[in-house]
């Protein structure tokens, strides 16, 4: 993977390494080894998207900026299964782009490589069949939704993997799937001159007074669909409670720490990425694991780090879900107020 770390001298790396391994460990910002910097999150930041979120890790309020900043947005597009564009039940694709200003030290080719690596890790994790939302289908064997997850890294002040997954989970949580109504076009039957338009009732063989298109009970035979106008913009994405979070363990065997800054990342090249989901009333699921950087881990070390990672991920998952539910409440109140004012 292309390096996104700050360039440090050997002496600087050695000093940071020694500080992290000292007893007690010392970090430049005073945090313990397992503390995250401040995480700021806001959903609904892109009005034209089906779901969106903006996340910042480590912003310094008194400095007016800083931190790792990521924006994620989802967009639903209709695909035609009959033409081979879509698949039954819908599909998911992910894309990550990085602002050149976030990585001024990287060449154009290195930036492309970094974007490719970030996209691959995110897509392979979120497109897993165990996470697939149940409400991406529209018409059986005809139409389905393509869920596009686009992530932009605007600034990288360390721990970009965790930020990307948190922002993506928030955007997916915020996603609303438009309600659809199947429609079927029927040919009008021939009526006596001057009589009202009628259709043949295929079951009774008799003429019946009906509209030339009927939207009831047609999900299996419908030719197309329409979008009813609802004030709440649709229904939430199915299974949104189980979208995973990622925790990055920065490893200096036998110790490890969380939420590294750029200088810490530069002095700790070995990182273990662990993505966990926590389905309601079910055990945790390890959705993805990646070991980045030079070095190896024994099986015993990997098991121990994975167990620790699950604990950190559960805490992060709970904190993030609490914030997302607060955002839901805030936005629902605003939406009801707008609707009532119409």
N, C-alpha and C positions, 0 to 999 in steps of 0.2 A: 504494500500500500504506500502511496506517495506520502512523504512526511509532511505534516502540517505544523511541526514543532518549531519553537523559537530556537535560533542558533545560539548555542552557549559554548563557552570555552570548557576545556577539560577541568580546569580548576573550579569553575562555577558548578559544573555537574557534580563534581566530587563533594563540594560543600553542601549542596542540596541533598545529595544522597546520604551524607553523614548525618545531616540534621534530621532527616526522616527516620533514620535507623537508630537515633540516639534514644536514651531513656531519661525522661520521657521524650517522645518524638516532638520535633519543632517544625512548624510550618510558618512561612512568612506572614500569613494573614492571621495567625493565632488559632486556627481551627484544629480540632482533633483529627485523627486519621480518617474517621468515618463520618465526619460532618460535611454536609453540602453547603455551598454558598447559598445566598438568598435566591429563591426561584420565583419569578414573576410570571403570571399567566393571565391571558385574556382570550376569550373565545368570541366568535362572530366578528372578526376584524375585516373580513372581505365580503362585502354585501352581495356580490355576484356569485359567490361560491355556495355550494350546498352545505359546507361546513368549513370552519377555519379557526386558526388559533395562532397566537404570537407568544413566544416563550423566551425568557431571558434568564440565564444563570450567571449570577455574580455581578449584577449591575450595581454601581456605586452611586446612590442617590445624590450625595453631596458633590459628586463630580459631574453629574448630569449625563452619564453614559457608561460605556464599558460593558463587559460581560459577553457571554456567548449568546447571540440572538438568532433565533430561528422562527420562520413563519411557515406554517403548513396550511394547505387548502385542499379540499376535495371537490371534485366535479363529477356529476353523473351524466353520462351520455348514453343515448339509445343505440343498441347494436341489433342488426338483423341476423338472426340465427340462420334463417333459410338461405341467406347469401354467403354464409360461412364467416361472417364478421364476428359474431358473438358465440357464446356457449350457453347451454341450458343452465339457468340459475344465476347467470351473470359472472363477471370476472373482475379482478383487481390488478391494477398496474401502479407501480410507484416510480417516482423520479425525484432525484435530489440534484439541485444546482447550487454552486458556491459562488458568491460574489468575489470577483478578483480583489476587491479591497479588503476582504477578510483574510486573504492569503497573498499579500504583496510579494513575499519571498519565493513564491512558486512560479515556475515557468508555465506557459500555456498548456504544454503537454502534461506537466505534472498536475495541473489543476484538473484537466480532463480525466486523468487517472484517478484522482481523489474522488471526483464526482461519480465516476463509474463504480468505484469500490463502495461508496456510501449507498448508492442506488441499489447495488446488488444485495448488500446486507439487509437493507430495509425491505426490498421487494421479496426476497426469499423468505423472510420472516412473516410479513403481513399477508402474503398470498397463500399461506399454508391452508390446506383444506379444513383443518380443525377450527380455523378462525372465520371461515367464510360466512358472511351474513345471509340469513335465510330469506331476506326480502329484496334480493336483486333481480328476481325474475319478474317479467311483465306479462307476456303471453306465452304459454307453453309451446316450445319448439318454434317460436316465431320472433319474439322480441325479449330483450333482456337489458339490464343496466350494466354499463362499464363504469366501474368506480376508479377514478384517477386520483391518486394521492400525490400532490406536488409539494415538495419541501424546498425552501430556500434558506441557505446559511448566509446570513447577512454579516455576522461577525463571529470569530472564533477566539474565545479567551479560555479555551480548554474544555474538555469533556463534551465534545460535539456529538458523540454517539448517543449518550444519554439524552441530550437536548433534542436530537432529531426524533427519537422514539417518543419522548414525552409530548412534543409538539404534534406528532402524528396521531398519537392516542387522543389528544384533546380535540383535534380537528375531526377525527372519526366519531368521537363522542358527540360532537356538535352537529354532525351531518344529519340532514333531514332528507328522506327519500320521498319524492313527490307521490301523492296518492294517484293511482290511475284507475280508469273505468273502461272496461272493454266495450267495444261497439261492433256491431255487425250490420252490414248493409244488405238489405233484402229488396229484391225486385218487387215492384208493385203488381198486384193482380189486375186483370182487366175488369173494369166495372161497367155496368150499363151507362149509357149516355146520360149525363146530368147527375149521376149518383156520386156520393163521396168516395174518395180513394179508399180501397179496401185491399186486404191481403188474404191469401189462402192460409187457413189453419191446417198445417200439414198433418196434425193428429186426427182432426175430425173430418177433414175434407171439405169444410164449409168456409164461407167467406166471413171474415171478422174485421171489425173496425179497429185498425191499428196504425201506428205511425210507420213511416217507411224505414225508420231505423229504431231499434230497440236495444237498450243497454242492459237488460236484465238477463241473468243466467246464461251468459255467453262466454265465460272465461275459456272454455275449451274450443269453441268454434269461432271466436271473435276474429275479425280480419284486421282490426286496428284498435287503438286505445286513445283516450283523451285524458286531459288533466283537469279535474274539477278545481274550482277556485276556492281554496280553504285559507282562512286567515293565518293558521299556524304553520303553513308551508310544507306540511307533510308529516310523516311518522319517523321516529328515530331509527337509526340503523340497527337492525336486529343483532343481538349478541354483543352490544357495545360494552358490556361489563367485563368482557374477557380479553379485550385488546391488550397486548403486552407492554411492559416497560422494560428498559434495558439498564443494567448497572455495569459500569466498567470498573474492574478491579485492576489497579495499577500495581504491579508486582515487583517487589524487591525481596526475593526469597530469603527467609521464610515469611516475611511480613507483606502486607498489602494496604492500600489506602484508596479512598474514593474522591471523586470530583477534583481531578488534578488541574492545576493551572498550566499555562503553556511552558513555563520554566520547569515545573515538576515533570510534565510529560517528556520534555527534552532529556531529563536525567533518568527517566524510567521508561525505557523503550518497550518493555514487555507488558502487554495489556490483555486481560481476559474479558471478553464481552459476553454477558449472560442475559438473555431475554426470557422473562418469565411472564406467564399469564396466570390469573387466579380466578378460574370460573367459580361462580357462586355455589356454595355447598359441595365443592369438589377439591381434591388436592391440587397443589400448584403444578403447572406444566412448564417444563423447560422447552421453550419454543426454538431457541437458537443458542449456539455457542461458537465463539470465534477466538482464537489465540493469535494476537498480532505482535509482531516484532521478533527479534532474535531470541533464542533460548527455548528451553523445553521444560515441561512439568511432568513429574511422575504421576502415576495413576492415583496414588494416595494424596498428593498435593491437589490434583484436579478435583477429587471428591471433596476435600476439605474446603477448597475455594468455592465450589459449587454450592455447598451447604451454607456457607457464609453469604454468598450472593443471593440465595433465595430469601434469607432473612432481610437483607438490605432492600431487595426488590419489593418484598411485601410491605415494608414501611413506606417506601416511595410510592407504591401503588395506592395505599390507603390515603396518604396525604394528597396525592394528585386527584383521586376520586372525590375526596371531600371538597377540594377546590372546584372541580368540575360541576358538582351538584350546586354549589353556591352560584356559579355562573349561570346554570340552568334557571335557577330561581330568579335571579336578577333579570335575565332576558325575557322570561315568561311574563313577569310583571310588566315590563316595558311593552311587550307585544300586545298584552291584553289592554293596556292603557291606550295604545294607538288604535286598536280595533274599536274600542268603546267610543273613541273620539270621532269616528267616521260618521 
